[in-house]
Amino acid sequence: MKQRILVAVFGIPVILGIVVFAPDWATAVAVAGLCVIAAHELLNAVSGAEKAKRWFGLAGAMAVFTVFAVYCGGARFAGTILPALAAFFQAAMVVLVFVCAVVEYGGEHQLTFTDICAILLAGLAIPMALGALLQLRMLPYGGGMVLIPMVAAFCSDSAALFAGMAFGKHKLAPKVSPKKTVEGAIGGLLGGMLGMVIFRVIFYLCTVQPLHIGWCVLLGLVGAVMGQLGDLSFSVIKRQQGIKDYGRLLPGHGGVLDRFDSVIFAAPVVWLIVSHVTL
């Protein structure tokens, strides 16, 4: 617990500095870096250390080009060659995966169907999901908007932990995550909504831009639900592979996938609500 708190104390200011105060390209670089680390963690967990060493570069490069494609898809690059160029490299990396699968078939380092799925998940799905953070960052008041999925997911995580410790009696998904309880999950939903209500006050004090409280509660609820689903989904992979954590990058938290699994699921849905639901 002490390590988790220390990482949060030092990590939160770093995150705020990058995504709130630095230019949006810094957020793109940070998201790309997280995706590259996540790609290594996922391949190491699913395909093993040896295959991860050989194919991590492919998944990592695909992740970088995917984030690049999201960034170049913004309005500021409309009419330039960059969106088409980013899409070309992204597609080329996908084609290269299957070329490698054909060429290496039957060999010592052949790519199985599971390996291919892991590479595509690490190189396409996860970067596109976290790319929603970048899309939020490029909105008006983007320095605040980008925090919404993280506030909802992380507040939900923390509230679920403490609610589960205090009131947990009924197991939520014992075969997937034995320590999670129904009471903890409910506490997590309340924590996500409360976190967004507090965020609304801070956002107004910083921008003098009022956010509808119902909109904030909705974002907190949906972000918390999707965050908990993301946590459980990545826990399924860990249970199937027989590992406790994806990595040791963040003491007390595990790896990038252990800490950001909830944000991976919450960010795209929050982006859709912010883009299409106006209150």
Salt bridges, closest charged atoms under 4 A:
ASP24 OD2 - ARG76 NH2 2.29
GLU104 OE2 - ARG54 NH2 2.85
ASP115 OD2 - LYS51 NZ 2.58
ASP157 OD2 - ARG259 NH2 2.66
GLU183 OE2 - HIS170 ND1 2.52
ASP231 OD2 - LYS180 NZ 3.29
ASP245 OD2 - LYS244 NZ 3.68
ASP258 OD1 - LYS238 NZ 2.93
